[in-house]
Amino acid sequence: MAARLPDPTSDHAVADGMFRVLFWLRLVVVANMVGFAAVRWETYAHPAAGAVVLGLLVVWSGVVSWAYADHRRRTPLVLVADLAVAVGSLLVTPWLKGEHFTATVPGFWVMAVVLVWAAAWGARGGLAAAVAIAAADLGIRWPHITESNYGNVFLLLIGGPLLGRLGSALKDIARQRDQAQRAAALAEERARLARAVHDGVLQVLALVQRRGPELGGDGVELGRLAGEQESRLRAMLHAGAQTVAADSAVRDLGAAVSALAARPAPVVAVSVPGTPVLLPTRVVDELLAAVNACLDNVARHVGDAATAWVLLEDLGPAVLVSVRDEGAGIADGRLQRAAAEGRLGVSQSIRGRLEDLGGTAELTTGAHGTEWELAVPRG
């Protein structure tokens, strides 16, 4: 089963900003490489081959700059190829310039490759690229390594990891900012709904509770039910006001999901990890409510005797709950028609809850049945 993690939008935004800066850096080091080669052209033992290699490096710089401009093109294959080109241009230097060269063909151009690895893969990526470049640079100079050579390699070995760590810190800050904005927006929406319910729904229910018994017969029962619903709504509004305090507590999601096996309908088969999956209480409550909404749909559309399978996976940075049945699937367009008619069970009870938690709800449906994958990030 493929695990779908939440799309890290804030991570892409930070990385995009870093790669925009690195584009200008690469432009500067390309100009430096070409200019230095033009001034010291007499140092090339094979000038024609040197011109070809320099031309390829310039073209490659344009290609990867285009690729890095969009995170969808910023694939591991492109980054590995970028590093391979850098290492290869270092390794051909002794042949292009002769054994007694003083400067490599790419020169400072290789620095851009180390930094893009750091921007894409953090401190470990920056260190890995720096080690590969350093090994190639020192290898072609061995044993004639000067203090200047050592200094250049040292700067790469500390600069790559430092930029990678900075990028990771910026991504953490961006994620925390996005979570704070979601929490603020959710609190504002809850307050707005609470005002609307208090000013409208509660007043109507109170009126029905008072006037219902005057109607006699079914009016008495109607008044009683209105009173119950008024009490429940007031309790919900009070609970919403205590959300911040409740969020500090944690619950075991695994135990909560295991309890679903006791549902009367549908028949639920549960699989959870052997160790507790601790999450904030609010996250557990909302995720459990979304799972119950999925199971309610199974009972309603497949049948009370149908079997649903619930699988909980702890993926480390995220938690995934899958709910699967073997019904006839959801017909094309049915969810859209339901939303247009104001029936928002799927969009609000399932997808809306996951979006409020910063997660995703992915639906797969067909003749084989229906499967929901509910993913929630930690922290």
VOFI-633249 format. One line per 3 residues: their letters; for each residue z, x, y of N, C-alpha, C. Coordinates in steps of 0.05 Angstrom, whole numbers. Layout:
N
A> Z X Y Z X Y Z X Y  ...
//
This chain:
379
MAA> 0 17 -24 0 0 0 0 18 25  -18 14 43 -20 30 67 1 21 87  17 40 96 37 35 116 25 38 144
RLP> 27 17 160 17 18 187 40 21 206  41 43 220 62 48 240 53 37 267  73 31 284 66 22 311 48 42 325
DPT> 30 32 340 12 49 355 28 63 377  30 90 378 46 104 398 31 106 425  30 84 439 15 83 464 25 103 484
SDH> 52 105 487 63 123 506 57 152 499  56 158 473 49 185 464 21 192 472  3 173 469 -25 178 477 -27 183 507
AVA> -12 167 523 -13 170 552 -4 198 560  18 208 548 27 235 555 7 256 546  -3 253 522 -22 273 512 -48 273 528
DGM> -57 249 537 -81 248 553 -77 263 579  -53 260 591 -48 275 616 -48 305 612  -36 314 590 -36 342 584 -64 353 579
FRV> -80 338 565 -108 347 559 -125 347 583  -119 330 602 -135 331 627 -129 357 642  -104 365 642 -97 391 655 -110 414 639
LFW> -109 413 613 -120 434 596 -151 435 598  -164 413 606 -193 415 611 -199 434 634  -183 432 656 -188 450 678 -181 479 671
LRL> -160 482 655 -153 509 646 -176 521 630  -187 505 611 -209 516 595 -233 523 613  -238 507 633 -260 512 651 -256 539 665
VVV> -231 545 673 -225 570 687 -228 594 668  -218 591 643 -220 614 625 -249 618 615  -265 597 614 -293 601 607 -307 616 629
ANM> -302 609 654 -313 624 677 -304 653 677  -279 657 670 -268 685 669 -282 700 647  -286 688 624 -298 701 601 -327 710 607
VGF> -342 691 619 -370 697 626 -372 718 648  -355 715 668 -355 734 690 -348 762 681  -327 764 665 -318 790 655 -340 803 638
AAV> -353 787 621 -375 798 604 -398 808 622  -404 794 643 -426 803 661 -420 829 674  -395 832 683 -387 857 696 -385 881 677
RWE> -377 875 652 -373 897 633 -394 895 610  -419 888 617 -439 884 597 -446 910 582  -441 933 595 -448 958 582 -429 964 558
TYA> -407 950 556 -388 955 534 -398 942 508  -419 926 509 -429 913 484 -447 932 469  -441 937 444 -458 953 426 -483 936 418
HPA> -479 910 416 -501 892 408 -503 870 430  -515 876 452 -516 857 475 -529 831 469  -551 831 453 -565 806 447 -547 787 431
AGA> -534 798 410 -516 782 394 -492 773 411  -483 791 429 -461 784 447 -468 760 464  -493 759 474 -501 737 491 -501 711 475
VVL> -510 713 450 -510 689 433 -482 679 428  -463 697 422 -436 689 417 -423 676 443  -428 689 466 -418 678 491 -430 650 496
GLL> -455 647 491 -468 621 495 -456 600 477  -451 607 452 -439 588 433 -411 580 442  -396 600 453 -369 593 462 -369 574 486
VVW> -389 578 504 -391 560 527 -399 532 518  -419 530 500 -427 504 489 -404 491 475  -390 506 458 -368 495 443 -346 485 462
SGV> -341 499 483 -321 490 503 -328 463 514  -354 459 519 -362 433 529 -359 411 508  -365 417 483 -362 397 462 -333 389 458
VSW> -315 409 456 -287 402 451 -274 389 475  -283 396 499 -272 383 523 -279 353 523  -304 347 514 -311 319 511 -295 305 490
AYA> -291 319 467 -276 307 445 -246 302 453  -235 322 467 -206 319 474 -201 298 495  -222 289 509 -218 270 531 -209 242 520
DHR> -212 237 495 -205 211 483 -189 216 458  -166 204 456 -148 209 432 -161 201 406  -180 182 407 -194 174 382 -212 196 371
RRT> -222 213 389 -239 236 381 -222 261 377  -197 260 384 -180 284 382 -169 286 353  -186 291 334 -178 290 306 -169 318 297
PLV> -154 319 275 -146 345 264 -170 363 258  -192 352 249 -216 368 243 -225 383 268  -225 369 291 -235 382 316 -216 404 324
LVA> -190 400 322 -170 420 329 -172 445 311  -175 440 285 -178 462 266 -204 477 271  -225 463 277 -250 477 283 -248 493 309
DLA> -233 483 329 -229 498 353 -215 524 348  -194 523 331 -179 547 325 -196 566 308  -213 556 290 -230 573 274 -251 587 292
VAV> -261 574 312 -280 587 330 -266 609 346  -241 604 354 -227 625 369 -221 649 352  -212 644 327 -207 667 309 -232 682 302
GSL> -254 667 297 -280 679 291 -290 696 313  -287 687 339 -297 703 361 -281 728 365  -255 728 357 -240 753 357 -249 772 335
LVT> -254 761 311 -260 778 289 -287 792 291  -306 780 307 -332 793 310 -333 813 333  -310 815 348 -310 833 370 -315 862 363
PWL> -303 874 341 -308 902 335 -338 908 329  -352 888 318 -380 893 312 -397 890 338  -390 870 355 -405 866 380 -401 889 400
KGE> -376 899 401 -370 918 422 -365 946 411  -364 949 385 -358 976 374 -329 979 369  -322 998 353 -294 1001 344 -275 1008 366
HFT> -284 1020 388 -266 1029 409 -266 1010 433  -268 984 427 -268 964 449 -240 963 461  -239 954 486 -213 951 499 -206 921 504
ATV> -226 904 505 -221 876 510 -238 860 490  -228 838 480 -242 822 461 -264 805 475  -282 795 459 -304 778 470 -293 753 484
PGF> -275 737 471 -266 713 485 -246 718 507  -231 740 505 -211 746 525 -189 725 526  -183 715 551 -162 695 554 -171 667 545
WVM> -196 665 537 -206 639 528 -190 628 505  -180 646 487 -164 637 464 -138 623 472  -128 629 496 -104 616 505 -107 586 506
AVV> -130 576 513 -134 547 515 -131 534 488  -140 548 467 -138 536 440 -109 534 432  -93 554 437 -64 553 431 -51 529 445
LVW> -58 526 470 -45 505 486 -53 477 477  -78 473 469 -86 446 459 -73 439 433  -68 459 416 -53 454 392 -24 446 399
AAA> -13 459 419 14 452 427 15 424 439  -5 416 454 -6 390 466 -9 368 445  -24 374 424 -30 354 403 -8 353 383
WGA> 4 376 375 22 377 352 49 389 359  56 391 384 83 399 391 88 429 387  114 436 386 121 464 384 111 478 359
RGG> 111 463 337 101 475 312 71 480 313  56 461 325 28 466 328 22 489 346  36 492 368 32 514 386 39 541 373
LAA> 60 541 357 68 566 343 47 573 322  38 553 307 18 559 285 -7 571 297  -17 559 319 -42 569 331 -37 597 343
AVA> -14 601 355 -8 627 367 -6 649 346  6 642 323 8 662 301 -20 669 291  -38 649 288 -65 654 278 -80 672 297
IAA> -78 666 323 -92 682 343 -81 710 344  -54 712 344 -41 738 346 -48 756 322  -48 743 298 -55 759 273 -84 769 275
ADL> -102 753 285 -130 762 287 -133 784 308  -120 780 331 -122 800 353 -110 827 345  -86 826 333 -73 851 325 -88 864 301
GIR> -99 847 284 -113 857 260 -137 873 267  -153 864 287 -177 879 294 -170 905 310  -146 907 321 -138 930 337 -123 951 320
WPH> -113 943 298 -95 960 282 -109 986 274  -95 1009 276 -68 1013 285 -65 1020 315  -87 1016 330 -87 1025 358 -78 1001 376
ITE> -53 994 374 -42 972 389 -26 983 413  -34 974 437 -22 984 461 1 965 471  15 974 491 37 957 502 25 931 514
SNY> 1 934 526 -12 911 538 -20 891 517  -31 901 494 -38 883 472 -13 867 462  9 882 459 34 869 450 43 848 470
GNV> 41 854 496 50 835 516 34 809 516  7 812 512 -9 788 511 -2 770 487  2 783 464 9 768 440 36 755 443
FLL> 55 770 455 82 759 459 81 734 476  66 734 497 63 711 515 52 687 500  32 692 483 21 670 467 42 658 448
LIG> 58 676 435 77 667 415 100 651 428  106 656 453 127 640 466 116 617 482  92 620 493 80 600 510 71 575 494
GPL> 59 579 470 50 557 454 73 538 446  94 549 433 117 531 426 131 519 450  133 533 472 146 522 496 131 498 507
LGR> 104 501 509 88 478 518 90 455 499  90 461 473 92 440 453 119 425 455  140 440 460 167 428 463 167 411 488
LGS> 155 420 509 154 405 534 139 379 530  116 380 515 101 356 510 117 336 493  132 346 473 148 328 457 170 315 474
ALK> 182 330 492 203 319 510 191 297 528  167 302 538 154 282 555 148 257 540  140 260 515 134 236 498 160 220 493
DIA> 182 235 488 207 221 483 216 205 508  212 218 531 219 204 556 202 180 561  176 182 555 157 160 558 165 137 539
RQR> 172 143 514 181 123 495 206 108 505  225 124 515 250 112 525 244 94 549  226 103 566 219 87 589 206 61 580
DQA> 188 62 561 175 38 551 195 19 539  214 30 523 234 13 511 252 -1 532  259 15 553 275 3 574 260 -19 589
QRA> 234 -14 593 218 -35 607 216 -60 589  212 -56 563 211 -80 545 237 -95 545  260 -79 544 286 -92 544 291 -108 570
AAL> 283 -96 593 286 -109 619 269 -134 620  244 -132 611 226 -156 611 237 -178 593  248 -170 570 258 -189 551 283 -203 563
AEE> 300 -187 576 324 -199 588 317 -218 610  296 -211 626 287 -228 648 276 -254 637  260 -252 615 248 -276 603 270 -294 591
RAR> 290 -281 579 312 -297 567 327 -312 590  331 -298 612 345 -311 634 329 -334 645  302 -331 647 285 -352 657 286 -376 639
LAR> 284 -371 612 284 -392 593 311 -406 593  332 -391 596 359 -403 597 362 -422 620  351 -414 644 352 -432 667 335 -457 662
AVH> 311 -453 650 294 -476 644 307 -496 625  319 -484 604 333 -501 584 357 -515 596  372 -501 612 396 -513 624 389 -535 643
DGV> 368 -530 659 361 -550 680 345 -573 669  332 -570 646 316 -591 635 325 -602 609  322 -586 587 327 -596 560 356 -605 557
LQV> 375 -589 566 404 -596 562 411 -621 577  399 -625 601 406 -649 616 395 -674 601  371 -672 590 360 -694 575 376 -700 551
LAL> 384 -679 536 400 -684 512 427 -696 518  439 -688 540 464 -699 548 461 -729 555  439 -735 569 434 -763 576 430 -780 550
VQR> 414 -770 531 410 -785 506 436 -788 491  453 -768 492 479 -769 478 496 -792 490  495 -794 517 512 -814 530 501 -842 527
RGP> 474 -844 529 461 -871 530 454 -882 502  452 -863 482 443 -872 456 461 -893 444  488 -890 444 505 -911 431 502 -938 445
ELG> 494 -939 470 490 -964 484 467 -980 472  448 -966 459 425 -980 447 432 -993 421  453 -984 408 461 -994 382 442 -986 360
GDG> 448 -992 335 430 -985 313 423 -956 311  397 -950 311 388 -922 310 396 -906 335  402 -919 356 410 -905 381 436 -889 376
VEL> 454 -899 360 479 -885 354 473 -858 340  456 -859 320 448 -835 306 433 -816 324  415 -827 341 400 -811 360 419 -796 379
GRL> 439 -811 389 459 -798 407 474 -776 393  481 -781 367 496 -760 353 479 -735 349  454 -738 341 436 -715 338 431 -701 364
AGE> 428 -716 386 424 -703 412 449 -686 419  473 -696 413 497 -681 418 498 -655 402  490 -656 377 490 -632 360 470 -611 371
QES> 446 -621 378 427 -602 389 435 -590 415  449 -606 432 459 -595 457 479 -573 452  497 -577 432 517 -556 426 503 -531 416
RLR> 483 -535 399 469 -511 388 455 -496 410  442 -510 428 428 -496 449 447 -481 467  470 -493 473 489 -480 490 500 -454 476
AML> 503 -456 450 513 -433 434 492 -411 435  466 -419 432 445 -399 433 443 -385 461  447 -401 482 446 -389 509 470 -370 512
HAG> 493 -377 502 516 -359 503 511 -334 487  499 -337 463 494 -313 447 474 -295 461  454 -306 474 435 -290 489 448 -273 510
AQT> 468 -284 523 482 -269 544 498 -246 533  504 -247 507 520 -226 494 503 -206 479  476 -206 484 457 -189 469 464 -159 471
VAA> 470 -150 495 475 -122 500 498 -112 482  520 -128 481 542 -119 464 535 -119 435  519 -139 427 512 -141 398 494 -118 390
DSA> 477 -108 409 458 -87 402 471 -61 395  497 -57 402 510 -32 396 519 -31 367  520 -54 353 528 -54 325 503 -49 307
VRD> 509 -41 283 487 -37 263 492 -53 238  470 -59 224 472 -73 199 453 -60 179  458 -65 153 441 -55 132 419 -75 128
LGA> 395 -68 136 372 -86 132 367 -90 102  372 -70 86 367 -73 57 384 -96 45  409 -97 53 427 -119 43 417 -146 53
AVS> 409 -147 78 399 -172 89 374 -182 75  355 -163 69 331 -171 56 337 -179 27  355 -165 14 362 -172 -14 372 -200 -16
ALA> 386 -210 4 397 -237 4 375 -258 3  350 -250 11 329 -270 10 322 -280 -18  330 -265 -38 325 -273 -66 339 -299 -72
ARP> 359 -307 -56 374 -331 -61 361 -356 -49  339 -353 -34 326 -376 -22 317 -396 -43  320 -422 -37 312 -442 -57 281 -443 -60
APV> 267 -437 -39 238 -438 -40 227 -420 -18  206 -406 -23 193 -401 -50 210 -383 -67  201 -377 -91 214 -357 -108 209 -329 -96
VAV> 230 -314 -90 227 -289 -76 235 -266 -94  216 -247 -98 222 -222 -112 225 -200 -91  248 -186 -91 255 -167 -70 257 -139 -81
SVP> 247 -120 -66 250 -92 -73 258 -77 -48  281 -63 -49 292 -48 -26 300 -20 -35  302 -1 -16 311 26 -23 339 26 -34
GTP> 346 47 -48 372 50 -60 394 57 -41  386 66 -17 406 73 4 404 54 27  426 51 43 426 32 65 404 38 85
VLL> 393 18 97 374 21 119 387 9 144  401 26 159 417 17 181 400 15 207  402 -8 219 387 -14 244 406 -30 262
PTR> 400 -30 289 416 -47 306 416 -76 297  439 -90 301 441 -117 291 419 -135 301  412 -133 327 391 -150 338 365 -145 324
VVD> 359 -120 318 333 -114 304 333 -126 277  356 -124 262 357 -135 235 354 -166 237  368 -178 256 366 -208 258 337 -217 264
ELL> 324 -203 283 297 -211 291 277 -206 268  280 -183 255 262 -177 233 266 -196 210  291 -203 204 297 -221 183 286 -249 189
AAV> 287 -257 215 277 -283 223 246 -283 219  233 -261 225 204 -260 222 197 -261 192  212 -248 175 207 -249 146 211 -278 136
NAC> 232 -291 145 237 -318 137 214 -337 146  203 -331 170 180 -347 179 156 -343 160  152 -319 151 131 -313 132 135 -329 106
LDN> 161 -329 96 167 -343 71 165 -373 74  173 -383 98 170 -412 103 140 -420 101  122 -403 111 94 -409 109 84 -409 80
VAR> 96 -391 64 89 -390 35 97 -417 22  122 -426 28 131 -451 16 115 -475 25  107 -474 51 93 -497 62 64 -498 53
HVG> 51 -475 51 22 -476 46 14 -468 17  32 -454 3 26 -447 -25 42 -464 -45  67 -471 -37 83 -488 -54 111 -477 -58
DAA> 130 -495 -62 158 -487 -66 161 -469 -91  144 -474 -111 147 -459 -136 132 -433 -135  118 -427 -113 103 -402 -111 122 -378 -110
TAW> 111 -355 -117 127 -330 -116 117 -313 -92  136 -302 -78 130 -284 -56 144 -258 -61  131 -236 -55 143 -209 -59 149 -197 -32
VLL> 174 -188 -29 183 -175 -5 191 -146 -11  178 -128 2 183 -99 -2 192 -86 24  215 -73 23 226 -58 46 222 -28 41
EDL> 210 -14 60 206 15 59 218 28 83  234 48 79 245 65 101 227 89 104  211 90 125 191 111 129 202 133 147
GPA> 227 132 154 238 153 172 236 145 200  214 150 214 211 142 242 206 112 245  201 98 223 196 69 225 205 56 199
VLV> 209 30 200 216 13 177 194 -7 173  186 -11 148 164 -29 142 173 -50 122  168 -75 128 174 -97 110 148 -111 104
SVR> 141 -113 78 116 -127 69 124 -153 56  109 -174 62 113 -200 50 86 -209 39  85 -213 12 59 -218 0 61 -243 -18
DEG> 40 -259 -19 38 -281 -38 11 -281 -51  7 -298 -71 -19 -300 -85 -31 -327 -82  -30 -337 -57 -42 -363 -51 -72 -361 -46
AGI> -83 -381 -34 -112 -382 -29 -120 -367 -3  -100 -357 12 -106 -343 37 -108 -362 60  -110 -351 84 -112 -367 108 -141 -369 116
ADG> -150 -393 120 -179 -398 127 -185 -385 154  -210 -376 157 -218 -364 182 -215 -384 205  -203 -375 227 -201 -391 251 -177 -409 251
RLQ> -162 -412 229 -140 -431 228 -117 -423 247  -111 -397 248 -90 -388 266 -97 -392 295  -123 -387 302 -132 -391 329 -130 -420 337
RAA> -138 -438 318 -136 -467 324 -108 -476 328  -90 -465 311 -62 -472 313 -50 -464 340  -57 -439 349 -48 -430 375 -59 -447 397
AEG> -84 -455 395 -97 -471 416 -84 -499 417  -74 -509 395 -61 -535 394 -32 -534 401  -22 -509 407 6 -507 415 25 -502 392
RLG> 15 -498 368 32 -492 345 33 -461 343  55 -450 352 57 -421 356 74 -407 336  76 -418 312 93 -407 291 87 -378 286
VSQ> 61 -372 280 53 -344 274 55 -327 298  44 -336 321 42 -319 344 69 -312 356  89 -331 354 115 -327 366 136 -319 345
SIR> 138 -335 323 159 -329 304 155 -303 289  130 -294 286 125 -270 272 115 -248 291  92 -251 302 81 -230 319 97 -226 345
GRL> 106 -248 357 121 -246 381 147 -231 377  161 -236 355 186 -222 349 181 -192 346  161 -185 331 155 -157 326 147 -143 352
EDL> 132 -156 369 124 -143 395 148 -139 412  167 -158 412 192 -154 428 208 -130 418  206 -124 393 220 -101 382 204 -75 385
GGT> 180 -76 396 164 -53 399 149 -46 374  147 -65 355 133 -61 330 107 -75 327  97 -78 303 72 -91 298 74 -110 274
AEL> 57 -131 274 55 -149 251 26 -150 243  19 -138 220 -8 -137 211 -12 -157 188  -34 -174 191 -40 -194 171 -64 -187 155
TTG> -62 -189 129 -85 -186 111 -87 -211 94  -109 -224 94 -112 -249 79 -139 -252 67  -140 -267 45 -165 -271 31 -160 -287 6
AHG> -180 -288 -12 -177 -304 -37 -155 -293 -54  -148 -267 -51 -127 -255 -67 -99 -263 -58  -97 -275 -34 -71 -283 -23 -67 -273 5
TEW> -43 -273 14 -36 -265 42 -14 -244 41  -17 -224 59 4 -204 61 9 -198 91  35 -198 98 43 -189 124 57 -162 122
ELA> 51 -144 140 64 -118 142 77 -117 169  104 -117 169 120 -118 193 132 -90 197  123 -75 217 133 -48 222 149 -47 248
VPR> 172 -34 246 190 -31 269 198 -2 273  195 10 296 203 38 300 233 40 302  243 63 295 272 69 299 276 79 327
G> 300 75 337 308 87 362 295 73 386
//
